[in-house]
């Protein structure tokens, strides 16, 4: 019979740190300005924001194209004011969205690292359980052989 040093589940648990909630840790480390950047990134990257911008653009361009000439405030074909406002929105939101996305990617990396750590621990626990099962199987086979030998001896006598 081969004897291997079988680790108990308790020994495995002691050798690994407990799982942590990286979502809470990440949130606690964020500054107020970083929280604002993520909030804006989440909102700007939504269909709701797209619909607001699309609706605003549609109304602006339609009004300044089809409204009576004396009521237009940004006349066709230049739309200078609309272009200026649109560019300002883009200029301000672009770097802010990139900051928010960088923060979100750091959060995703933390989650991936924690998942990997938990998976490594689970793999070792599964291997340990399989080794225990193999060991039990070997013992059962030995017991069955002894029983068969005892039955054979009993039937011969």
DRENFILO-225383 format. One record per residue (C-alpha): residue number from 1; residue in one letter; x, y, z. Coordinates in steps of 0.001 Angstrom, whole numbers, m for minus. Layout:
DRENFILO-225383
<node i="NUM" aa="a" east="X" north="Y" up="Z"/>
...
END
This chain:
DRENFILO-225383
<node i="1" aa="x" east="0" north="0" up="0"/>
<node i="2" aa="x" east="1360" north="3389" up="m915"/>
<node i="3" aa="x" east="1098" north="5991" up="1793"/>
<node i="4" aa="x" east="1021" north="9623" up="835"/>
<node i="5" aa="x" east="889" north="12585" up="3138"/>
<node i="6" aa="x" east="m2737" north="13584" up="2798"/>
<node i="7" aa="x" east="m3559" north="17138" up="3756"/>
<node i="8" aa="x" east="m6769" north="17800" up="5559"/>
<node i="9" aa="x" east="m9169" north="20452" up="4329"/>
<node i="10" aa="x" east="m8377" north="22436" up="7497"/>
<node i="11" aa="x" east="m4651" north="22395" up="6629"/>
<node i="12" aa="x" east="m5437" north="23620" up="3125"/>
<node i="13" aa="x" east="m7647" north="26395" up="4465"/>
<node i="14" aa="x" east="m4889" north="27502" up="6849"/>
<node i="15" aa="x" east="m2351" north="27678" up="4021"/>
<node i="16" aa="x" east="m4538" north="30069" up="1982"/>
<node i="17" aa="x" east="m5868" north="33425" up="3006"/>
<node i="18" aa="x" east="m9616" north="33747" up="3277"/>
<node i="19" aa="x" east="m11524" north="34989" up="251"/>
<node i="20" aa="x" east="m12036" north="38722" up="284"/>
<node i="21" aa="x" east="m14725" north="40860" up="m1232"/>
<node i="22" aa="x" east="m12693" north="42873" up="m3740"/>
<node i="23" aa="x" east="m15784" north="44863" up="m4705"/>
<node i="24" aa="x" east="m15942" north="46400" up="m1240"/>
<node i="25" aa="x" east="m12159" north="46879" up="m1076"/>
<node i="26" aa="x" east="m12116" north="48605" up="m4442"/>
<node i="27" aa="x" east="m15041" north="50860" up="m3504"/>
<node i="28" aa="x" east="m13388" north="51844" up="m203"/>
<node i="29" aa="x" east="m10160" north="52867" up="m1962"/>
<node i="30" aa="x" east="m11889" north="55183" up="m4435"/>
<node i="31" aa="x" east="m11636" north="58907" up="m3846"/>
<node i="32" aa="x" east="m14663" north="61139" up="m4295"/>
<node i="33" aa="x" east="m13418" north="62329" up="m7681"/>
<node i="34" aa="x" east="m12850" north="58722" up="m8816"/>
<node i="35" aa="x" east="m16371" north="57803" up="m7698"/>
<node i="36" aa="x" east="m17667" north="60741" up="m9741"/>
<node i="37" aa="x" east="m15669" north="59595" up="m12789"/>
<node i="38" aa="x" east="m17117" north="56087" up="m12531"/>
<node i="39" aa="x" east="m20622" north="57467" up="m12014"/>
<node i="40" aa="x" east="m20308" north="59646" up="m15113"/>
<node i="41" aa="x" east="m18749" north="56798" up="m17129"/>
<node i="42" aa="x" east="m21640" north="54511" up="m16183"/>
<node i="43" aa="x" east="m24244" north="57124" up="m17145"/>
<node i="44" aa="x" east="m22578" north="58419" up="m20324"/>
<node i="45" aa="x" east="m22030" north="54875" up="m21537"/>
<node i="46" aa="x" east="m25757" north="54111" up="m21443"/>
<node i="47" aa="x" east="m28493" north="54086" up="m24054"/>
<node i="48" aa="x" east="m30341" north="56686" up="m21993"/>
<node i="49" aa="x" east="m27531" north="59202" up="m22436"/>
<node i="50" aa="x" east="m27303" north="58360" up="m26128"/>
<node i="51" aa="x" east="m31029" north="58996" up="m26509"/>
<node i="52" aa="x" east="m30705" north="62357" up="m24704"/>
<node i="53" aa="x" east="m27851" north="63468" up="m26990"/>
<node i="54" aa="x" east="m29626" north="62135" up="m30075"/>
<node i="55" aa="x" east="m32899" north="63826" up="m29099"/>
<node i="56" aa="x" east="m31154" north="67125" up="m28300"/>
<node i="57" aa="x" east="m29303" north="67027" up="m31634"/>
<node i="58" aa="x" east="m32427" north="66090" up="m33582"/>
<node i="59" aa="x" east="m34501" north="68855" up="m31992"/>
<node i="60" aa="x" east="m31717" north="71459" up="m32360"/>
<node i="61" aa="x" east="m31025" north="70675" up="m36015"/>
<node i="62" aa="x" east="m34690" north="70305" up="m36923"/>
<node i="63" aa="x" east="m35645" north="73611" up="m35257"/>
<node i="64" aa="x" east="m32778" north="75541" up="m36826"/>
<node i="65" aa="x" east="m33501" north="74037" up="m40237"/>
<node i="66" aa="x" east="m37319" north="74100" up="m40430"/>
<node i="67" aa="x" east="m38430" north="76808" up="m37998"/>
<node i="68" aa="x" east="m39309" north="80280" up="m39310"/>
<node i="69" aa="x" east="m36134" north="82184" up="m40102"/>
<node i="70" aa="x" east="m36690" north="84872" up="m37460"/>
<node i="71" aa="x" east="m37031" north="82172" up="m34715"/>
<node i="72" aa="x" east="m33832" north="80285" up="m35585"/>
<node i="73" aa="x" east="m30889" north="80916" up="m33269"/>
<node i="74" aa="x" east="m28241" north="78740" up="m35012"/>
<node i="75" aa="x" east="m29074" north="78972" up="m38721"/>
<node i="76" aa="x" east="m28456" north="76290" up="m41352"/>
<node i="77" aa="x" east="m25977" north="75343" up="m42857"/>
<node i="78" aa="x" east="m23259" north="76306" up="m40333"/>
<node i="79" aa="x" east="m24812" north="75300" up="m36982"/>
<node i="80" aa="x" east="m21831" north="76946" up="m35269"/>
<node i="81" aa="x" east="m23334" north="76993" up="m31797"/>
<node i="82" aa="x" east="m24420" north="73332" up="m32045"/>
<node i="83" aa="x" east="m20925" north="72308" up="m33214"/>
<node i="84" aa="x" east="m19315" north="74302" up="m30402"/>
<node i="85" aa="x" east="m21535" north="72775" up="m27695"/>
<node i="86" aa="x" east="m21146" north="69252" up="m29144"/>
<node i="87" aa="x" east="m17369" north="69608" up="m29251"/>
<node i="88" aa="x" east="m17250" north="70898" up="m25684"/>
<node i="89" aa="x" east="m19294" north="67905" up="m24489"/>
<node i="90" aa="x" east="m16918" north="65555" up="m26306"/>
<node i="91" aa="x" east="m13777" north="67313" up="m25071"/>
<node i="92" aa="x" east="m14891" north="67200" up="m21445"/>
<node i="93" aa="x" east="m16377" north="63704" up="m21447"/>
<node i="94" aa="x" east="m13685" north="61868" up="m23415"/>
<node i="95" aa="x" east="m10884" north="62029" up="m20809"/>
<node i="96" aa="x" east="m13372" north="61578" up="m17970"/>
<node i="97" aa="x" east="m14734" north="58402" up="m19565"/>
<node i="98" aa="x" east="m11190" north="57113" up="m20089"/>
<node i="99" aa="x" east="m10428" north="57703" up="m16400"/>
<node i="100" aa="x" east="m13604" north="55862" up="m15414"/>
<node i="101" aa="x" east="m12779" north="52980" up="m17745"/>
<node i="102" aa="x" east="m9262" north="52725" up="m16274"/>
<node i="103" aa="x" east="m10754" north="52532" up="m12780"/>
<node i="104" aa="x" east="m13250" north="49913" up="m13927"/>
<node i="105" aa="x" east="m10468" north="47852" up="m15522"/>
<node i="106" aa="x" east="m8460" north="47942" up="m12265"/>
<node i="107" aa="x" east="m11555" north="46641" up="m10501"/>
<node i="108" aa="x" east="m11916" north="43872" up="m13107"/>
<node i="109" aa="x" east="m8254" north="42914" up="m12612"/>
<node i="110" aa="x" east="m8760" north="42666" up="m8849"/>
<node i="111" aa="x" east="m11784" north="40427" up="m9366"/>
<node i="112" aa="x" east="m9852" north="38233" up="m11814"/>
<node i="113" aa="x" east="m6926" north="37856" up="m9398"/>
<node i="114" aa="x" east="m9271" north="36906" up="m6553"/>
<node i="115" aa="x" east="m11103" north="34419" up="m8794"/>
<node i="116" aa="x" east="m7768" north="32871" up="m9765"/>
<node i="117" aa="x" east="m6742" north="32549" up="m6115"/>
<node i="118" aa="x" east="m10048" north="30903" up="m5213"/>
<node i="119" aa="x" east="m9761" north="28551" up="m8190"/>
<node i="120" aa="x" east="m6226" north="27530" up="m7156"/>
<node i="121" aa="x" east="m7451" north="26782" up="m3638"/>
<node i="122" aa="x" east="m10421" north="24809" up="m4979"/>
<node i="123" aa="x" east="m8122" north="22809" up="m7247"/>
<node i="124" aa="x" east="m5935" north="21791" up="m4299"/>
<node i="125" aa="x" east="m9002" north="20931" up="m2223"/>
<node i="126" aa="x" east="m10372" north="18760" up="m5041"/>
<node i="127" aa="x" east="m7009" north="17004" up="m5478"/>
<node i="128" aa="x" east="m6913" north="16360" up="m1736"/>
<node i="129" aa="x" east="m10427" north="14929" up="m1767"/>
<node i="130" aa="x" east="m9537" north="12725" up="m4740"/>
<node i="131" aa="x" east="m6405" north="11500" up="m2938"/>
<node i="132" aa="x" east="m8537" north="10695" up="112"/>
<node i="133" aa="x" east="m10970" north="8793" up="m2105"/>
<node i="134" aa="x" east="m8107" north="6888" up="m3746"/>
<node i="135" aa="x" east="m6729" north="6039" up="m331"/>
<node i="136" aa="x" east="m10154" north="4838" up="826"/>
<node i="137" aa="x" east="m10527" north="2814" up="m2366"/>
<node i="138" aa="x" east="m7149" north="1127" up="m1732"/>
<node i="139" aa="x" east="m8197" north="325" up="1832"/>
<node i="140" aa="x" east="m11525" north="m1107" up="667"/>
<node i="141" aa="x" east="m9734" north="m3292" up="m1903"/>
<node i="142" aa="x" east="m7372" north="m4564" up="826"/>
<node i="143" aa="x" east="m10293" north="m5305" up="3138"/>
<node i="144" aa="x" east="m12096" north="m7187" up="341"/>
<node i="145" aa="x" east="m8952" north="m9243" up="m391"/>
<node i="146" aa="x" east="m8628" north="m10132" up="3294"/>
<node i="147" aa="x" east="m12309" north="m11103" up="3456"/>
<node i="148" aa="x" east="m11931" north="m13272" up="354"/>
<node i="149" aa="x" east="m8808" north="m14886" up="1848"/>
<node i="150" aa="x" east="m10646" north="m15472" up="5117"/>
<node i="151" aa="x" east="m13627" north="m16970" up="3248"/>
<node i="152" aa="x" east="m11316" north="m19190" up="1204"/>
<node i="153" aa="x" east="m9568" north="m20406" up="4388"/>
<node i="154" aa="x" east="m12931" north="m20954" up="6079"/>
<node i="155" aa="x" east="m14326" north="m22917" up="3116"/>
<node i="156" aa="x" east="m11177" north="m25111" up="2896"/>
<node i="157" aa="x" east="m11347" north="m26069" up="6573"/>
END
